[in-house]
Amino acid sequence: GGGANAAAAQDVVAEIRAAGGVAVPDAHDIASETGAKEAVKSALEAFGRLDIVVNNAGILRDATFHKMTVQQWEAVRQVHLDGTAFVTRAAWPHLREQRYGRVVVTSSGAGLFGNFGQANYAAAKLGVVGLMHTLALEGARHGIRVNAVAPVALTRMTVGLLDDASDLDPAWVSAAVGWLCAEECDLTA
């Protein structure tokens, strides 16, 4: 979806419910502190507590650095870096209070190694790695484990960028994220 279009979230919720799970969609703008707080509030209202935060929201506004507008830079930074910080910050007091939590942030190979035409995306994605390292240190004594993934998968965001014939099923990434969120997982950055 684009903008405030919640169709993709509603589709995932329908899949989860059809498989016997429980889920609620949320279309708040996590790039704003208010939207992030509302998203966390929605989760708390629906489930009564919050144990896991997976920061996976993303957009692209690709352009070479010399042609990139301030708006392209800010939009990507706001969703990837600020959104990750705002959602985690809204959840953090609940995780600390219950002395348990799992936080996973989503980085990218572009953040780790760079990628042509993605200075904004690369900077934001490496920024979430720095945030992850600090949160892992601060959360450790409160039972909060914080990790990152840098996935490569075929998603709506990669249409036209990756070979559709590749075995880049997001399920491979989901399994890794699931393990990092498991109570048995004691890994932390």
Disulfide bonds with the S-S distance in Angstrom:
none
